[in-house]
Amino acid sequence: MNFRTPAVRLGMLPAGIALALSPSFASAQEAAAGTTDLDRISVTGSRIRAANVETQQPILTLSRESLEKQGFNSVADVLNNLTSAGAPAISRSESLASGENVGGYYIDIRNLGASRTLVLMNGKRLGASTSGLQDLSQIPMGAVERIEILKDGASAIYGSDAIAAVVNVITRKNVEGGEATAYFGQYGEGDGDTEQYSMTLGATGERGSLTLSAEYNKADPVMAKDRWFSRDGNRGPNSTPASWSALSQNGSWCNPTIYNCDSASAVWQTLNAGGNPLNAADYHPLTQAEYANANEQMSVLTGVERKSLYINGTYDFTDSISLNTDFLYNERSTLQQIAGYPYQSQNFGTPLSGDSVYNPLGQDVEFRRRLWEVPRTTENQLKTTRFAPTISGFFDFAGKTFDWDVGALWNRNENISTGHGDASLIATQQALGPSFINGNGVATCGTAADPITNGCVPWNPLLPYGVAGAGSLADPALQNFLFPTYTTRGENKTTSFTANLAGSIVTLPAGDLGFAVGVEHREEKGTYVPDAFAQSGMSTGLGQQTTRGEYDLDEVYLELNIPILSDLPFAKELSVNVASRYSDYSNFGDTTNSKFGITWRPLDELLVRGTYAEGFRAPTISDLYGGLSSSFESYTDPCGVGAPGSVAGNAACLAAGVPASYVQLGQGGVPCATLPCATNDQFISGANPDLTPETSKSTTAGLVWSPRWVQGLDISLDWYKYEISDMIIADSVDRILRDCYVLGDSSRCASVVRGPAGNITALTYGTANLGKMETQGYDLGVKYRLPEMAIGNFNIDWQTSYLSSYDEEGQNSAGDTITIGRVGEAGLFRIRSNATIGWTKGDFGVNYTARYYSGIAESCIAIGCTDPDRFQNGESAPIRKTGSNTFHDLQVSYTAPWDATIAVGANNVFDHRGALQYTAPNSSFAYYGGFDVGRFLYMKYTQRF
């Protein structure tokens, strides 16, 4: 590969776990049988059609039948429950997430990142956001025929992004008749109502077919106050207000002439019950018991609504030339809710004016208040239009058959995000400024000599929540003035043109030498335009700037399948597959990536396979051209007393104005209860136009065994290894602070701004080709269809993934390059295992699945470390370990005489609760975002006609 840059609790699967731990086992899936076309098979991961469906690569196929036996009703939910799937990217429980990707459904194979798994629909790219994420929610479940997952790198075949895996969703076509399905579900707590309706109609004629699939899905949000792990705050059940941010929904004020209101020693006054808000004597110091529990207003699962229409048409012009067209239209709407904004006047320079009619002191006072009356909501709408026509055919030449196709793809994603609940700083400045009582006895903004007449309503932020009256935030007129509606728009367009030719060149002694060659031209364009308020920074929302960019590329590939031996003792088959792809990008240069695979069948029932592949991921539009954005980051300040590896009082910290006794301050300006701690101020991050692509190397080796003496048994094993270099990652806050204050690199200190108390008030950082990682592990797959018995038919499907290592390159406190082992963290489970047992007899069926996750660990400082003396790379690295978790799913079905199927079931039927994770991995709460949040009950009715 090269680049040329132009100038410019106890588990319930003990047997499974024991086997998975055995080093002699690896896992794989029997290769998928693709669609049959002219007696030659198309399989994901190869362009060469062949009669043999087993390949050099580990491919997992999810058939439509297996999808119908699960209680999950979206493509992404099904995929995220695969044992090889990583932590869900932007899960529904990440209510604090923001940006264009919120509300989407993504898949991350091998925990290498969702942008490193390429998603295809019928072999063509799905279309991505400016940040490279491909939203699976746009594909209706009713239209899916099967899903093929190639768990290997495939850049030589498909180009950029196919580093970890390729997911190919194959849709239905040539349907005759119709099918309608209704699905209803609800959590055992009585919330999260879900309904889904789908219909598929099809007709076939002598020369063509038309298939139409429509679907509507709606899932209501689940609120954090209704779940055990989140109702009491982000420290889990029975948390105390001491762990909440130091703000109240009742409002409090600080006299800046007496206190430094940014310091932890400042006294904040809040109104007595029934007190007079204009009398300073009627206030008392705010206590922890009066802090607001933000989770009372948070959604723990985002609400989702989807509408999809898919149409497939085929037409045979001749016996050897055919047209296939795919059309997809999808609308997705998601609704997030988080708590009212934690307004702190000193952050915005907007004290309650001494000339306000609501000021109890007659001088400017700083105040804090949760804007409880107006929770922050974001409705994110995505409209997708996709058209993918392909003309294909075959011809015979010199006694050989050749397959060809030419195709195009137009994919457009239009995103509109509407936000409400963030206050306009222009409005707050006026509403908190001077005011007077006019001749009608009404409080009015401005002065008698210069009133403000733009709809301004004076605001009394010191009134407690629930208290009505003049200046109350419960006043609709005041809400309308303070809280505008923010609209952000984005658009992404993917256009591609392809041509492919495949066949056999010559016949060798062991068989035909197969080849495939093809070219592709692709263009990517993307824009993301935040609301003007977000761009100007004149609101309490996170600041953002416009992302706009485009690039195009030309590619050519060649693939050869070379048979070496066949039908010989211990060599029933021996063949190699080689492929190479040249890609020329308009923005960074060119790259060549190759792949080599081998297949050896020593016995009819045993297949041995292996691959080596190079891969790459081009920087996305957002990586290169993204505008600046702001966020509230969690970090550990090494200048703070009590921080791990603290250097409090050293020369660099003192020179930055940090007192030697400084303790890191968090939200509300109070000392952090735990580290890392969320900042009280917004930090700025941005893009880097000089980024180069990531590069990767992947290796797999495995076998598929179908012993002839056990009919119906298939066992597959695979070992895998990935190495990724030049990873595009955000330069982290912790990395910058360590370099500046621990290592003494003054060049890294320039973007760090500190306040008078020593706290960091601003920091700017960007993306860079900084990352390097390596991971390896094993997959085990066992499928067994037992012989037919009088009591019915049984089949077993057991899939296990074992993660041997997941190592990232980092730096220690001395600045030395070290390897950080991360196996065992949330998402990076040592073992994930799914065991499914199916039973059918006549018209009745039962499907049971156990989903096992091994124990996980998290970093810990003050939350009860189970291993406080742990060291890694010679440095203290205490952790908190939790036990394993198993979730159980059950479905019972009945096939009625009127050609209908009725199914009832439950996911997490025993209402298992996962362990708390205080670091909130892939979630905004103290709970892993990939775990079930309760027992989900459902009923599904399917009518065929």
Disulfide bonds with the S-S distance in Angstrom:
Cys254-Cys261 2.15
Cys445-Cys456 2.01
Cys639-Cys653 1.98
Cys672-Cys677 2.17
Cys740-Cys749 1.90
Cys860-Cys865 2.10
